Amino acid sequence: MSRIRQEDLIQSIQDALQFISCYHPLDFIQAVGKAWEKEKSPAAKDALAQILANSRLSAEGHRPVCQDTGMVVAFIDIGMEVRWSGNLSLEEMINEGVRRAYTDPDNTLRASMVSPPWGQRRNTGDNTPAIIHTRMVSGNQVKIALAAKGGGSENKAKFTVLNPSDSLVDWVLETIPTMGAGWCPPGILGLGIGGSAEKAMLLAKEALMGSVDIQDLIEKGPSSPVEELRLELYEKINALGIGAQGLGGLTTVVDVKILEYPTHAASLPLALIPNCAATRHIEFTLDGSGPAEFTPPSPTDYPDVAWRPSPDAISVDLDSITPEQVARWKPGDRLLLSGKMLTGRDAAHKRIQELLEKGQPLPQGVDFHNRFIYYVGPVAPVGDEIVGPAGPTTATRMDKFTDMMLGDLGLVGMIGKAERGPEAITSIKKHKAVYLIAVGGAAYLVSQAIRKARVLAFEDLGMEAIHEFEVEDMPVLVAVDSNGESIHQSGPAKWRIRISEIGGMRGL
């Protein structure tokens, strides 16, 4: 029998969450490095380089790899011989660890949890509560697997119940392209097969905790049907040509992880959950000897990839931008933005809409005419930072507000991540505007371009308030031009054809 102090669990949770906010799992970042080495698509290769550079910068600066520092998911296996010292429940201990981690003044993490989940949706302020799954197992230890799961990838979770004779592979290959790029590929795909509806989803989430080992599996060859399925899906998903950030390229997933469970004879439940380019998870064990310890990776363990702006990048002065300049940009053009831009996400757009519907003016100082908006919810700054990590959020959530922003308010361009839907593209074309993307998974790198920041309106919304950023050489790429042409449509189509002509991923 072992006795575990409640403070040891709390401290371990706090330290683990701080650790994974700054340090990618080494197996994942090395897999991204290998993807960068073989990538042939210039746009995807540049995105991968930004992700790798961001990972190293975050480790060196001890700051989050992504502005979305995730909701906390905990898998806890409790040995039946374990005894606890202290008067807190397991849930209370875990949430206290989360609270301390996300409010640490030396490395403040963004709180993203809201309650209630609908209606007023107030931020809980400390990222609690965690999503907790527990099991009682034999032994005298507590094994903990923690993840910080970002909303962009979590929102792309899928579930179905197939007929027993249906093809798992066909369903996955039909589903992946419908997910768009909001989950920030390249990432890891978790599949849960069997059980019931809730069990399959739980299996898919737990599968994401596994290590990246697909290259080892390729070298040794499969020894079970599940390993055969992993290899088949890995090759066929990457052959879709979606690529990094959905720009078209060779690597969409760096691994496919699968967990299975017996199921009813009439059913074949199947769940799919992706992890993004900010993959964050860790496992540790407590045995009563004290809190867990975590050792940062060595700088020499990181891929030797340095990102720098393309020599072909177009320098843009946001303070003197004209519609004529915007009209000359084409999908895939790389830009370096300097000057002032506004920020805003879902909550800010909703408030703007409500003000317009009531015939009320925008807050003083907020003027979108001939300006750009950046869809971002930054991490709070620490020390002498201007702003914390400030990567883009998924732009499709703002699609229903796009015509209002471009037509009624005179916005000329938007910056986010992933594709835009038909409604937004139609509006962009109508108003001869533009949509640019920053790299999801490069939040700390992007923040280095921000020279000044101030809140203009809706301060009570916290990270969703309207800010004014002044940037210098902020790297972006034209995703939808003023004619409505989208790289998220043309890029994957081009690379899907190329991979097919060469003969699949193993031909590259």
KERO-484999 format. One line per 4 residues: for each residue x, y, z of C-alpha. Coordinates in pm, 1 decimal. Example, Ala and Ser with C-alpha at 12.3 -4.5 7.8 and 13.67 -1.06 7.14 Angstrom:
<rs>
1230.0/-450.0/780.0  1367.0/-106.0/714.0
</rs>
This chain:
<rs>
0.0/0.0/0.0  126.2/351.8/-79.1  5.0/682.7/62.3  -1.5/980.1/-174.5
-16.2/1332.6/-43.1  -280.3/1546.5/-208.2  -24.9/1825.5/-249.4  196.2/1589.7/-454.0
-86.3/1530.5/-701.7  -174.9/1900.6/-717.1  188.0/2000.8/-771.2  236.5/1731.3/-1036.1
-71.8/1844.3/-1229.2  42.6/2206.8/-1213.7  397.9/2128.3/-1322.8  286.2/1890.5/-1600.0
47.6/2144.8/-1753.7  309.5/2417.6/-1740.8  557.4/2177.9/-1900.5  339.3/2075.3/-2193.9
238.8/2434.7/-2263.6  600.6/2511.2/-2361.1  748.5/2179.1/-2474.0  610.3/1969.2/-2756.1
636.5/1593.7/-2707.9  975.6/1522.1/-2857.9  848.1/1236.1/-3074.5  589.1/1466.3/-3230.6
821.2/1755.0/-3309.3  1079.9/1518.4/-3456.3  806.9/1368.1/-3676.9  719.0/1718.9/-3797.3
1088.2/1770.1/-3869.0  1092.0/1460.6/-4091.1  779.3/1586.4/-4266.4  956.5/1917.2/-4335.4
1255.5/1733.6/-4484.8  1046.3/1550.9/-4743.4  787.8/1822.6/-4815.3  778.4/1942.0/-5178.9
500.7/2200.2/-5154.5  659.0/2545.0/-5094.0  359.9/2676.8/-4898.2  338.4/2367.4/-4677.3
714.7/2357.6/-4625.2  711.7/2719.9/-4509.5  424.8/2644.2/-4268.0  611.1/2344.1/-4126.9
923.4/2556.6/-4080.6  720.7/2814.1/-3886.3  577.9/2542.3/-3661.9  925.0/2404.0/-3592.3
1074.2/2748.2/-3529.5  784.5/2831.4/-3299.3  839.9/2511.6/-3102.5  1203.7/2595.7/-3038.2
1125.1/2959.4/-2951.2  856.7/2850.8/-2705.3  1094.9/2609.5/-2535.1  1367.2/2871.3/-2511.2
1131.9/3146.7/-2394.3  926.1/2916.9/-2170.3  601.0/3042.4/-2323.2  303.4/2859.3/-2477.4
339.9/2704.4/-2822.3  -17.4/2816.0/-2900.1  -244.2/3092.3/-2775.6  -516.1/2829.4/-2726.6
-362.1/2658.7/-2425.7  -642.2/2406.8/-2430.9  -897.2/2245.9/-2206.2  -743.8/1995.3/-1969.9
-822.4/1627.1/-2021.9  -704.8/1381.8/-1754.9  -701.0/1001.9/-1762.5  -638.0/874.2/-1409.1
-568.6/507.6/-1325.1  -586.4/465.0/-946.9  -434.2/158.1/-789.6  -677.4/-9.3/-547.6
-408.6/-21.7/-279.1  -349.2/355.3/-287.2  -439.4/568.0/13.8  -462.7/947.0/10.6
-357.7/1202.1/270.0  -566.8/1517.7/270.3  -933.5/1609.2/263.7  -988.2/1702.6/-101.7
-1165.5/1481.9/-353.4  -978.3/1359.3/-660.5  -1166.7/1608.5/-877.6  -1085.3/1892.7/-639.5
-716.2/1803.2/-638.5  -695.6/1792.0/-1017.7  -881.7/2120.0/-1060.9  -660.2/2289.3/-803.0
-358.7/2179.5/-1007.6  -521.4/2319.4/-1321.8  -602.9/2645.5/-1146.3  -245.9/2693.4/-1027.7
-100.9/2605.1/-1368.0  -313.7/2847.4/-1567.7  -275.2/3139.5/-1327.1  101.7/3103.3/-1278.5
232.3/3462.5/-1301.8  563.7/3345.2/-1449.3  394.3/3174.9/-1744.6  30.9/3276.0/-1759.5
-180.6/3043.8/-1974.0  -501.5/3145.2/-2146.9  -819.8/3038.0/-1970.7  -1068.0/2907.5/-2227.4
-1336.0/2722.0/-2029.4  -1681.2/2885.4/-2017.5  -1983.2/2810.5/-1800.6  -2265.6/2758.2/-1870.0
-2178.1/2601.5/-2205.6  -2460.1/2789.0/-2378.9  -2623.4/3126.7/-2328.6  -2403.0/3365.5/-2130.2
-2092.5/3141.1/-2153.1  -1887.6/3321.4/-1888.1  -1518.0/3239.6/-1874.4  -1438.8/3053.9/-1552.6
-1115.3/3253.9/-1530.3  -877.4/2971.1/-1438.6  -948.8/2707.3/-1706.2  -1131.5/2479.4/-1464.8
-1298.1/2238.9/-1461.9  -1089.7/1967.4/-1623.3  -1242.3/1677.8/-1816.3  -1161.6/1380.0/-1592.5
-1179.1/1007.1/-1664.8  -1093.6/761.7/-1386.4  -1038.2/386.8/-1358.9  -968.1/167.3/-1057.5
-686.9/-74.2/-1137.2  -472.7/-318.5/-944.3  -157.3/-197.3/-771.8  -36.9/79.8/-543.7
34.6/360.9/-790.3  -157.2/638.5/-962.3  -90.8/672.3/-1334.7  -190.4/1001.3/-1495.2
-213.0/1099.9/-1861.0  -275.7/1470.9/-1919.6  -356.6/1658.9/-2236.4  -424.5/2024.3/-2313.3
-668.1/1998.3/-2604.5  -721.8/2299.8/-2828.0  -1066.8/2397.0/-2949.6  -976.9/2402.0/-3319.3
-895.9/2031.7/-3330.4  -1159.1/1931.2/-3074.8  -1429.9/2093.3/-3286.8  -1347.3/1853.2/-3571.2
-1430.2/1538.8/-3371.0  -1653.3/1300.9/-3568.3  -1864.7/999.2/-3480.7  -2070.7/746.9/-3671.3
-2216.6/402.2/-3632.4  -2140.0/194.3/-3939.7  -2297.1/-127.9/-4045.5  -2069.4/-418.6/-3950.1
-1997.3/-485.5/-4317.6  -1909.9/-122.2/-4399.2  -1555.7/-5.9/-4469.0  -1383.3/184.3/-4187.7
-1125.4/314.4/-4432.8  -1383.5/454.1/-4674.2  -1563.0/644.9/-4397.8  -1239.4/799.9/-4269.2
-1123.1/900.0/-4617.2  -1463.3/1056.2/-4691.8  -1467.5/1239.3/-4357.0  -1115.7/1386.5/-4342.3
-1164.6/1631.1/-4635.5  -1487.1/1761.7/-4477.7  -1294.8/1866.4/-4164.8  -1115.9/2148.9/-4341.7
-792.9/2283.3/-4194.5  -926.1/2426.5/-3869.8  -763.3/2141.5/-3679.0  -421.3/2273.7/-3788.1
-260.7/1981.6/-3968.7  -16.1/1819.2/-3957.8  -130.2/1635.3/-3650.3  -218.3/1296.3/-3511.3
-543.3/1116.3/-3582.8  -704.1/919.0/-3299.9  -958.6/648.5/-3385.4  -1183.5/465.8/-3142.7
-1347.0/152.4/-3280.6  -1619.7/-42.7/-3102.6  -1785.8/-29.9/-2764.3  -2079.3/211.6/-2760.7
-2112.8/570.6/-2875.7  -1950.8/719.9/-2565.3  -1690.2/442.9/-2541.3  -1574.2/492.6/-2899.3
-1525.8/865.0/-2841.9  -1332.1/796.8/-2522.4  -1110.6/545.7/-2702.7  -1034.4/798.3/-2977.1
-933.3/1062.6/-2721.3  -719.7/818.3/-2524.8  -552.6/696.4/-2845.4  -409.5/1045.4/-2891.8
-201.3/995.2/-2577.1  13.0/735.9/-2753.4  362.2/800.0/-2884.1  436.2/874.3/-3250.4
579.1/550.6/-3388.1  438.2/512.0/-3739.0  784.4/524.1/-3900.2  901.3/239.0/-3676.1
591.8/45.5/-3778.9  665.0/107.7/-4146.1  1019.3/-25.0/-4100.3  926.6/-341.1/-3908.1
597.5/-409.4/-4084.5  254.9/-476.2/-3934.4  197.2/-774.9/-3705.6  -177.3/-733.6/-3640.5
-492.3/-615.5/-3823.2  -488.7/-290.8/-3623.4  -132.3/-216.1/-3733.1  -226.6/-293.2/-4092.4
-518.4/-50.1/-4059.4  -292.1/220.8/-3914.3  -52.8/192.8/-4207.1  -328.9/191.0/-4466.7
-492.9/499.6/-4320.3  -162.3/683.1/-4276.1  -72.9/638.9/-4641.4  -419.4/706.4/-4784.1
-490.9/1013.1/-4568.3  -162.1/1172.5/-4668.4  -234.1/1085.9/-5031.2  -537.2/1316.2/-5011.5
-290.0/1602.0/-5054.1  -443.1/1823.9/-4782.4  -103.2/1904.1/-4634.4  14.2/2139.9/-4361.1
-249.5/2401.7/-4275.0  -462.4/2264.1/-4560.5  -239.7/2434.5/-4818.1  -171.2/2122.3/-5020.7
126.3/1896.9/-4957.8  260.1/1558.2/-4862.0  192.8/1537.3/-4488.4  -149.7/1577.8/-4332.4
-99.4/1336.0/-4042.5  225.6/1227.2/-3878.6  59.1/923.1/-3721.3  -269.6/737.3/-3689.8
-344.5/589.5/-3346.7  -618.7/331.9/-3288.3  -782.3/179.8/-2981.2  -1059.2/-78.1/-3007.0
-1315.6/-247.1/-2781.6  -1568.7/-528.1/-2829.0  -1909.5/-410.3/-2945.3  -2264.3/-529.6/-3013.3
-2302.2/-768.8/-3306.1  -2533.4/-523.7/-3485.3  -2305.2/-222.2/-3448.3  -1972.5/-77.4/-3557.2
-1923.4/250.5/-3363.9  -1639.7/463.4/-3500.2  -1502.1/785.7/-3352.9  -1238.3/1015.2/-3499.7
-1059.9/1292.7/-3308.4  -756.9/1483.0/-3443.1  -471.7/1643.1/-3252.5  -335.4/1966.3/-3396.1
11.9/2103.4/-3460.9  14.6/2213.3/-3094.7  -7.3/1852.9/-2974.2  35.4/1859.6/-2594.6
23.0/1555.9/-2366.3  230.1/1382.2/-2099.9  215.5/1078.7/-1870.5  356.4/1030.4/-1520.4
318.6/801.4/-1218.8  287.8/878.1/-847.7  388.3/615.3/-592.6  397.4/810.7/-269.4
760.5/920.2/-296.6  678.0/1279.9/-393.1  558.9/1486.4/-688.9  650.2/1398.0/-1047.4
950.6/1560.4/-1211.7  973.1/1666.2/-1573.9  1294.9/1712.3/-1768.1  1295.0/1955.8/-2061.9
1433.7/1826.0/-2391.7  1781.1/1931.6/-2492.3  1809.5/2199.6/-2761.8  2001.7/1943.6/-2968.6
1692.7/1719.3/-2974.0  1497.6/1967.3/-3186.6  1507.6/1951.1/-3567.1  1765.2/2190.5/-3705.7
1520.4/2406.3/-3900.6  1543.3/2784.4/-3906.6  1252.2/2982.6/-4048.3  1302.0/3313.3/-4223.4
1070.2/3515.6/-4448.3  1067.5/3424.6/-4813.2  1271.9/3659.0/-5033.9  960.9/3678.5/-5253.0
742.2/3806.2/-4968.0  558.0/4131.7/-5038.2  596.3/4406.5/-4776.7  261.1/4567.7/-4694.1
196.0/4892.5/-4508.8  -141.2/4842.1/-4340.3  -169.7/5213.6/-4260.5  -179.5/5311.0/-4628.2
-331.8/5001.9/-4788.9  -552.1/5055.7/-5094.1  -809.5/4837.1/-5269.6  -586.5/4846.0/-5576.5
-303.5/4680.2/-5383.8  -534.9/4414.8/-5243.9  -665.5/4335.9/-5592.3  -315.5/4245.8/-5712.1
-263.6/3968.9/-5456.3  -312.6/3606.3/-5557.6  -366.9/3287.1/-5352.6  -33.4/3164.4/-5220.8
134.0/3507.4/-5218.5  338.5/3559.1/-4902.7  307.6/3894.6/-4730.7  486.3/4073.8/-4447.0
240.6/4305.3/-4273.8  346.4/4621.8/-4093.1  124.1/4882.9/-3933.2  -196.5/4879.2/-3731.7
-471.2/4616.4/-3734.0  -771.2/4543.0/-3515.1  -855.2/4210.0/-3352.5  -1184.2/4036.9/-3283.3
-1335.4/3691.6/-3245.1  -1681.8/3540.1/-3206.0  -1797.6/3733.7/-2899.7  -1678.3/4069.9/-3033.4
-1847.7/4012.5/-3369.0  -2173.3/3923.1/-3196.8  -2164.7/4243.0/-2992.7  -2092.2/4449.8/-3301.7
-2390.6/4290.3/-3473.9  -2615.4/4366.7/-3176.3  -2505.8/4732.8/-3174.9  -2579.7/4770.5/-3546.7
-2919.1/4603.6/-3511.2  -3009.3/4853.9/-3237.6  -2887.2/5146.8/-3446.3  -2614.0/5224.3/-3194.4
-2261.8/5339.2/-3282.3  -1950.9/5128.1/-3237.7  -1740.1/5198.5/-2928.2  -1529.2/5511.9/-2947.7
-1210.3/5457.8/-3144.3  -1331.7/5145.2/-3323.2  -1330.9/5204.3/-3698.8  -1297.7/4913.7/-3941.1
-1305.6/5117.2/-4262.6  -1020.9/5018.6/-4495.8  -857.3/4814.7/-4220.3  -770.1/4452.8/-4143.8
-901.3/4242.2/-3858.6  -704.6/3959.9/-3699.7  -904.9/3671.0/-3555.6  -704.8/3612.5/-3238.3
-745.7/3564.1/-2864.1  -396.2/3625.6/-2728.4  -237.3/3496.0/-2412.3  -185.9/3765.2/-2149.2
167.1/3911.5/-2151.6  420.8/3841.2/-1879.7  729.0/4041.3/-1790.4  816.0/4291.6/-2061.2
609.7/4122.5/-2334.5  385.4/4340.9/-2548.3  144.1/4051.0/-2579.9  163.0/3679.0/-2515.2
145.8/3411.3/-2786.6  -104.4/3533.6/-3043.6  -175.6/3281.4/-3315.7  -486.0/3282.7/-3536.1
-817.3/3119.9/-3454.9  -1040.7/2928.7/-3698.1  -1192.2/3181.4/-3936.9  -1504.8/2987.8/-4037.4
-1665.6/3077.7/-3704.2  -1677.0/3437.5/-3829.5  -1824.1/3351.1/-4171.1  -2179.0/3457.8/-4078.5
-2049.6/3803.8/-3981.8  -1832.8/3855.8/-4290.4  -2080.4/4046.2/-4507.1  -2160.6/4278.1/-4217.9
-1793.4/4351.6/-4158.3  -1703.8/4401.7/-4525.7  -2022.2/4570.8/-4639.8  -2155.3/4770.5/-4345.7
-1827.9/4852.8/-4175.5  -1585.7/4879.4/-4469.1  -1332.5/4618.5/-4361.3  -1086.9/4541.6/-4642.2
-931.6/4217.7/-4518.2  -927.9/3944.8/-4255.6  -654.8/3730.5/-4103.3  -719.0/3392.0/-3945.9
-645.3/3026.6/-3998.7  -797.8/2754.9/-4217.8  -1042.6/2786.4/-4502.7  -1349.0/3009.9/-4546.3
-1692.1/2874.1/-4628.8  -1898.9/2956.2/-4939.4  -2088.6/3237.2/-4762.9  -1768.9/3418.9/-4667.9
-1600.6/3362.9/-5005.3  -1904.7/3505.9/-5185.8  -1886.0/3815.2/-4966.6  -1510.0/3851.5/-5015.6
-1556.9/3840.9/-5392.3  -1850.6/4083.8/-5384.4  -1661.8/4343.3/-5181.0  -1323.2/4282.2/-5347.9
-1169.0/4210.3/-5009.6  -910.0/3949.5/-4911.6  -857.0/3675.6/-4655.3  -507.6/3603.5/-4526.1
-384.4/3323.1/-4301.3  -119.7/3306.4/-4033.4  13.9/2964.3/-3937.7  -183.0/2785.3/-3670.2
69.3/2637.0/-3430.1  312.3/2929.3/-3460.7  159.2/3158.8/-3198.6  477.0/3256.5/-3016.3
657.1/3322.7/-3344.4  370.8/3546.5/-3462.1  372.5/3739.4/-3133.6  732.4/3845.7/-3199.0
601.0/4067.2/-3480.6  366.2/4261.8/-3249.0  528.6/4588.8/-3140.4  236.0/4756.5/-2960.2
-100.5/4641.1/-2828.1  -391.3/4810.7/-2656.3  -753.2/4724.1/-2580.2  -1001.3/4939.0/-2774.5
-1336.5/4792.8/-2671.1  -1523.3/4516.2/-2489.2  -1255.7/4478.4/-2223.3  -1487.5/4254.6/-2020.4
-1449.9/3985.9/-2288.8  -1090.0/3928.1/-2184.7  -890.9/3766.3/-2462.9  -1190.7/3819.2/-2697.1
-1183.4/4197.9/-2655.5  -1110.5/4420.6/-2953.5  -741.2/4510.4/-2949.3  -534.5/4729.6/-3174.8
-205.8/4566.5/-3267.2  84.1/4743.9/-3429.3  292.6/4485.7/-3614.1  618.5/4474.4/-3803.5
676.8/4212.8/-4075.2  403.8/3976.6/-3956.2  415.6/3673.9/-4190.2  88.9/3577.4/-4362.3
-22.5/3409.1/-4682.9  -305.5/3502.4/-4919.1  -571.6/3232.9/-4882.2  -869.4/3389.8/-5065.2
-807.0/3668.7/-5312.9  -1040.9/3947.0/-5421.1  -1178.9/3724.9/-5699.4  -1284.3/3457.7/-5450.4
-1013.5/3208.4/-5544.7  -907.3/2994.0/-5246.8  -577.4/2814.0/-5191.9  -758.1/2572.5/-4960.5
-941.5/2445.0/-5267.4  -667.7/2462.4/-5530.4  -375.3/2350.4/-5309.6  -504.4/2009.8/-5194.1
-647.8/1938.2/-5540.5  -307.0/1999.4/-5700.4  -116.3/1782.9/-5455.1  -372.1/1502.8/-5459.0
-318.9/1474.1/-5832.9  59.8/1491.0/-5801.5  76.4/1221.2/-5534.7  -152.4/1001.6/-5745.5
67.6/1045.0/-6052.7  380.9/949.8/-5860.7  211.9/644.6/-5715.8  128.4/722.5/-5352.9
325.5/840.1/-5054.5  584.3/564.8/-5078.5  676.6/690.5/-5423.5  796.6/1023.7/-5284.4
</rs>
